[in-house]
Amino acid sequence: MSVAQSPKLSAPGSDAKLQDWLQYLESLHPKAIEMGLDRIQSVAAKLPIQSSAVKFVVAGTNGKGSTCAMLEAILLASGWRVGMYTSPHLINFNERARINGETVSDIDLIQAFETVQANRGNVSLTYFEFTTLAIFLLFAKQSLDVWVLEVGLGGRLDAVNIVDADCAIVTSVDLDHQDWLGDTRESIGWEKAHVFRAGRPAICADPQPPQTLLDYASEIGADLWLFGRDFNYAGDRQQWGFAGRSARRNALAYPALRGANQLLNASGALAALESLRDRIPVTQQAVRQGLIQAALPGRFQILPGQPVVILDVAHNPHAAAVLEKNLGNMGFHPYTYAVFGMMADKDIDSVIGHLARRIDRWYCVSLPGQRAMPGNQLAEKVREVCSKHRTAEDGPVDIEVSGTVAQAYDAVCQKATPDDRIVVFGSFLTVAGVLDHLGRR
């Protein structure tokens, strides 16, 4: 499946702002997503992006961002110089790149864009490929100790995979991006497994990894670490502990990142750190400090105040199932409202199905962009799926259509009582719309 791009624009001038560059990059390639490494490798060969830094590459259907955030926080607490690259962003593009815990500046990004532009020749790069090279340039310039890199889509043909990971992590494997990765866990697992490298640690935090992932790791001779075999965790209500191949970390506080899967993500991060402990040792205190300081907006993020507002970028069935479990673990709320917007190419029915019995009043919105499903069509989906999943005990479900995320959020806030809760989910754009509306960064 290809996604149409904006009409091609002229290259920005010397006085261009960051937004000018980003608009230009969106128009540069005829497709928004085009898998393959040939284009980016040909340009990368001309750029000074080589670095002796230890490189973690993190792939997976869900949990990538949380794992990266925990790795970054623990490594920074140990005194290492760290660059972290994640995507997509919520509000500002700069969120994608952090150096020693600070987001990169507009000026540094523009200078990196200019360098990539000067060296790409006639090679047409996608937005993601171009920006990935620019951020690698920034990291290489800083002489960092560690790079933490989140894969954008899949693994095998993702731009980030031009880097040979010293340790690769696959957090989870589930159905998402089927148009590019295949429509089974086996095909998707094979794609993600290609971030593994021969003879190097390959961490899999999925409790039930696809056989294709196991086979690929064996085929190339990767040092495969499996959850349940090579590392695990246990905990009670007060604290938890991690056990790896030879290291144990006990009496750990629960991660600041909320959610049912965060101990699994934390375990994958700790296994990765254990696998490279000879090159980048981290202290027990740094682990404790990092876990309670790691922050990642939009991942079961609960805003202060009443009613309770939960922001979650869940946009595939696996993430929706986790969100449903997290909502179930919360205390009683008379009504649960949803501000809900999704992309049309997602498995919308399954996402709604997981939340159908948790949400009483839906406000469906039209997100920006051609890929988004219009709010009125989304409302019909909600009505159809809820009729199949809700019982008489669940009571009636209310469904409304709002023009924008901001309008939906304001409408919900007017109706919800202090004891109710509001869930904003379905897409990064849905969460970003509320954060932007509230003036949060």
C-alpha positions in Angstrom: 0.0 0.0 0.0 1.3 3.4 -0.8 0.4 6.7 0.8 0.1 9.8 -1.5 2.4 12.7 -0.7 2.1 16.5 -0.9 3.1 18.3 -4.1 6.8 18.7 -4.3 8.1 21.9 -2.9 11.3 23.8 -3.6 14.3 23.3 -1.3 14.3 25.7 1.7 16.5 28.8 1.6 19.2 29.8 4.1 16.7 31.7 6.2 14.1 28.8 6.4 12.5 27.8 9.7 12.3 24.2 10.9 8.6 24.0 9.9 9.6 25.0 6.3 12.1 22.1 6.2 9.5 19.6 7.6 7.0 20.7 4.9 9.6 20.3 2.3 10.6 16.8 3.5 7.0 15.7 3.4 6.9 16.5 -0.3 10.3 15.2 -1.2 9.4 11.5 -2.0 6.4 10.3 -4.0 5.3 8.0 -1.1 5.1 8.7 2.6 6.3 5.1 3.3 8.4 3.1 0.9 10.3 0.2 2.6 13.9 -0.4 1.5 17.4 0.4 2.5 19.1 1.1 -0.8 18.2 4.8 -0.9 19.2 5.6 2.6 22.4 3.5 2.5 23.6 5.3 -0.6 23.3 8.7 1.1 24.5 7.4 4.5 27.8 6.4 2.8 28.5 10.1 2.1 27.8 11.3 5.6 29.9 11.4 8.8 27.5 9.3 10.9 30.0 6.7 12.0 30.3 6.4 15.8 32.0 4.1 18.3 29.0 4.5 20.6 27.2 1.5 21.9 24.0 1.2 20.0 20.7 -0.3 21.2 18.0 -0.8 18.5 14.5 -1.3 19.7 11.8 -2.9 17.6 8.3 -4.2 18.4 4.6 -3.7 17.9 4.1 -2.0 21.2 6.4 -1.1 24.1 9.2 0.4 22.0 9.0 3.9 23.3 8.7 2.8 26.9 11.7 0.6 26.6 13.7 3.3 25.0 12.7 5.8 27.8 13.8 3.4 30.5 17.1 2.6 28.9 17.8 6.3 28.4 16.9 7.2 32.0 19.0 4.4 33.5 22.0 5.1 31.4 21.8 8.9 32.1 21.6 8.1 35.8 24.8 6.1 35.5 26.6 9.1 34.0 26.8 7.9 30.3 26.3 10.4 27.5 23.2 9.2 25.7 21.3 10.0 22.4 17.8 8.8 22.1 15.8 8.7 18.8 12.1 7.8 18.9 9.1 8.4 16.6 6.5 9.6 16.0 6.3 12.9 18.0 3.3 14.2 19.7 3.5 18.0 19.5 7.0 19.1 18.2 9.3 17.3 15.8 12.2 18.0 18.2 10.7 15.4 20.6 12.1 12.7 18.3 15.8 13.4 19.3 17.2 13.8 22.7 20.9 14.3 23.6 21.7 13.8 27.3 18.1 14.1 28.2 17.5 17.4 26.3 15.5 17.7 23.1 17.5 19.0 20.2 17.2 22.6 19.0 15.6 23.9 15.8 19.0 25.3 14.7 20.8 22.0 15.2 18.2 20.1 13.2 18.2 22.6 10.4 22.0 22.4 10.1 21.7 18.6 10.0 19.0 18.8 7.3 21.2 21.1 5.2 24.0 18.5 5.4 21.8 15.7 4.3 20.4 17.8 1.5 23.9 18.7 0.3 24.9 15.1 0.1 21.8 13.2 -1.2 22.3 14.2 -4.8 19.4 12.9 -6.9 18.4 10.3 -4.3 14.8 10.7 -3.3 14.4 10.1 0.5 11.2 9.7 2.4 10.5 12.0 5.3 11.5 9.3 7.8 14.7 8.4 5.9 15.8 12.0 5.6 15.2 12.9 9.2 16.7 9.7 10.5 20.0 10.5 8.7 19.9 14.0 10.1 19.5 12.8 13.7 22.3 10.2 13.2 24.5 13.2 12.2 23.6 15.1 15.3 24.4 12.0 17.5 27.7 11.4 15.7 28.8 15.0 16.2 28.3 14.8 20.0 30.7 11.9 20.6 28.1 10.1 22.7 28.7 6.9 24.7 25.3 5.3 23.8 22.7 5.6 21.1 19.1 4.3 21.9 17.2 4.0 18.6 13.6 3.1 18.1 12.6 1.4 14.9 9.9 3.2 13.0 8.1 0.4 11.2 9.0 -3.3 11.2 12.7 -3.8 11.3 14.2 -5.5 8.2 13.6 -2.5 5.8 13.3 0.3 8.3 15.8 3.2 8.0 17.1 2.7 11.5 18.3 -0.8 10.5 21.2 0.7 8.6 22.8 0.7 12.1 24.4 -2.5 13.3 23.0 -2.9 16.8 25.3 -3.9 19.5 22.2 -5.1 21.2 18.8 -5.4 19.5 15.5 -5.7 21.4 12.1 -6.9 20.1 9.5 -5.8 22.7 6.4 -7.5 21.3 5.0 -9.0 18.1 1.4 -8.4 17.2 -0.8 -7.4 14.2 -0.1 -3.8 13.0 1.1 -2.3 9.7 -0.1 -5.4 7.9 0.0 -3.6 4.5 3.8 -3.5 4.8 4.7 -6.4 7.2 2.2 -9.1 6.5 -1.0 -10.2 8.1 0.3 -12.9 10.6 2.4 -12.8 13.7 4.8 -15.1 12.0 5.4 -12.8 9.0 5.6 -9.7 11.3 8.0 -11.5 13.7 10.3 -12.3 10.8 10.5 -8.7 9.7 11.2 -7.5 13.2 13.8 -10.2 13.9 16.0 -8.6 11.2 17.3 -6.0 13.7 19.2 -8.9 15.3 22.9 -9.2 14.4 25.1 -12.3 14.3 27.0 -13.0 17.6 25.4 -10.1 19.4 22.7 -9.9 22.1 19.2 -10.2 20.8 16.6 -9.6 23.4 13.0 -10.8 22.9 10.5 -9.6 25.6 7.5 -11.2 24.0 6.4 -14.1 26.2 5.2 -16.0 23.1 7.6 -15.1 20.3 6.8 -16.3 16.8 8.7 -19.3 15.5 10.0 -17.2 12.6 11.8 -14.9 15.1 13.4 -17.8 16.9 14.4 -19.4 13.6 16.0 -16.2 12.2 18.0 -15.6 15.4 19.3 -19.2 15.2 20.0 -18.9 11.5 22.3 -15.9 11.9 23.8 -17.0 15.2 22.5 -14.2 17.3 22.8 -14.4 21.1 19.1 -14.8 21.8 17.7 -13.8 25.2 14.2 -15.0 25.8 11.7 -13.8 28.4 11.0 -16.7 30.7 14.2 -18.5 29.9 17.0 -16.0 30.1 15.3 -13.3 32.1 12.2 -12.8 34.1 10.6 -10.7 36.8 8.5 -11.2 40.0 6.9 -8.7 42.3 4.3 -7.9 45.0 2.4 -4.7 45.7 5.4 -2.9 47.1 8.3 -3.8 44.9 9.6 -6.1 42.2 12.8 -7.8 41.2 14.6 -8.8 37.9 16.5 -12.0 37.3 18.8 -12.3 34.2 21.3 -14.9 33.2 23.8 -13.9 35.9 22.5 -10.7 37.4 19.7 -10.1 39.9 18.2 -6.7 40.8 16.0 -6.8 43.8 13.9 -4.4 45.8 13.1 -2.2 42.7 10.4 0.5 42.8 7.7 0.1 40.2 8.4 2.1 37.0 7.0 5.6 36.8 5.4 4.6 33.5 2.0 3.2 34.3 0.4 0.1 32.7 0.1 -3.6 32.9 3.0 -4.3 30.5 5.6 -1.9 31.9 7.4 -4.6 34.0 7.8 -6.6 30.8 9.3 -3.6 29.1 11.5 -2.9 32.0 12.7 -6.5 32.1 13.6 -6.3 28.4 15.6 -3.1 29.1 17.4 -4.6 32.1 18.2 -7.8 30.1 19.7 -5.6 27.3 21.8 -3.7 29.9 23.0 -7.0 31.4 24.0 -8.3 28.0 26.4 -5.4 27.6 27.4 -4.9 31.2 31.1 -5.2 30.4 31.0 -2.3 28.0 28.4 0.0 29.7 28.0 -1.0 33.4 25.1 0.6 35.3 24.8 0.7 39.0 21.9 -0.6 41.1 21.1 2.9 42.2 21.0 4.1 38.6 18.5 1.4 37.8 16.3 2.4 40.7 16.6 6.1 39.8 16.1 5.6 36.1 12.9 3.5 36.5 11.2 6.1 38.6 12.3 9.0 36.4 11.5 7.6 33.0 8.8 9.5 31.3 6.9 9.0 28.1 3.8 11.1 27.3 0.8 9.4 25.9 1.4 5.9 27.3 -1.4 5.4 29.9 -0.6 8.9 31.0 -2.9 10.2 33.7 -3.3 13.9 34.0 -3.7 15.5 37.4 -7.1 16.7 38.6 -10.7 15.6 38.3 -12.2 14.0 36.4 -9.4 11.5 35.7 -8.1 12.0 32.2 -6.1 9.1 30.6 -4.1 9.6 27.5 -3.0 6.5 25.5 -1.8 6.3 21.9 -3.2 2.7 21.6 -4.0 2.2 17.9 -3.8 -1.5 17.4 -5.6 -4.5 18.9 -2.6 -5.5 21.2 -2.3 -2.0 22.6 -6.1 -1.7 23.0 -6.2 -5.0 25.0 -3.5 -3.6 27.3 -5.5 -0.3 27.7 -8.6 -2.3 28.5 -6.7 -4.2 31.2 -5.3 -1.0 32.7 -8.7 0.6 32.8 -10.0 -2.5 34.6 -7.3 -2.2 37.2 -8.4 1.3 38.1 -11.0 2.1 40.8 -14.7 2.6 40.2 -15.9 5.4 38.0 -19.6 5.9 37.2 -19.1 6.7 33.6 -16.2 6.4 31.2 -16.0 8.8 28.3 -13.8 8.4 25.2 -12.4 10.9 22.8 -11.6 8.6 19.9 -10.0 9.1 16.6 -8.2 6.5 14.3 -6.5 6.0 11.0 -8.7 4.2 8.4 -5.9 1.6 7.7 -5.9 0.3 11.2 -7.9 -2.7 12.6 -10.6 -0.4 14.0 -13.2 -3.1 14.7 -10.8 -5.0 17.0 -9.6 -1.9 18.8 -13.2 -0.9 19.5 -14.1 -4.5 20.5 -11.5 -4.5 23.3 -12.9 -1.3 24.8 -16.6 -1.8 24.0 -17.6 -2.8 27.5 -15.3 -0.3 29.3 -16.6 2.9 27.6 -20.1 4.3 28.1 -20.0 7.4 26.0 -18.0 7.8 22.8 -17.0 11.1 21.1 -15.7 10.2 17.6 -13.5 12.7 15.8 -12.0 13.3 12.4 -8.2 13.4 12.7 -6.2 15.5 10.2 -4.7 13.8 7.2 -5.9 11.7 4.3 -5.4 8.4 6.2 -7.9 9.3 9.0 -11.3 7.8 9.2 -14.0 10.5 9.2 -15.8 10.9 12.6 -19.2 9.9 11.3 -17.9 6.7 9.8 -16.0 6.0 13.0 -19.2 6.5 15.0 -20.9 3.9 12.8 -18.1 1.4 13.5 -18.5 2.0 17.2 -22.2 1.5 17.0 -21.9 -1.7 15.1 -19.1 -3.3 17.2 -20.6 -2.2 20.5 -23.9 -3.9 19.6 -22.1 -7.2 19.3 -20.0 -6.9 22.5 -22.1 -5.1 25.1 -24.7 -6.9 27.2 -27.8 -5.6 29.0 -25.8 -5.3 32.2 -23.5 -2.9 30.5 -26.3 -0.5 29.8 -26.8 1.7 26.7 -23.9 3.3 24.9 -24.0 6.9 23.8 -22.1 7.9 20.6 -21.6 11.4 19.3 -19.5 12.9 16.5 -17.3 16.0 17.1 -15.5 18.0 14.4 -12.1 18.0 16.2 -10.3 16.5 19.1 -10.4 19.8 20.9 -14.1 20.2 20.4 -14.7 16.6 21.6 -12.6 17.1 24.7 -14.4 20.3 25.7 -17.8 18.6 25.2 -16.7 15.7 27.3 -15.4 17.9 30.1 -18.7 19.8 30.2 -20.7 16.6 30.7 -18.4 14.5 32.9 -18.7 14.7 36.7 -15.6 14.8 38.9 -16.0 11.0 39.6 -16.1 10.0 36.0 -13.1 9.3 33.8 -12.1 10.4 30.2 -10.0 8.2 27.9 -8.3 9.8 24.9 -7.0 7.2 22.5 -6.8 5.7 19.0 -3.8 7.5 17.6 -0.8 9.6 18.3 -2.8 12.4 16.7 -5.7 12.0 19.1 -3.5 12.3 22.1 -1.5 15.2 20.5 -4.7 17.1 19.8 -5.6 17.1 23.5 -2.1 17.9 24.7 -1.9 20.8 22.2 -5.4 22.0 23.2 -4.3 22.0 26.9 -1.1 23.9 26.1 1.1 21.0 27.4 4.6 20.2 26.1 
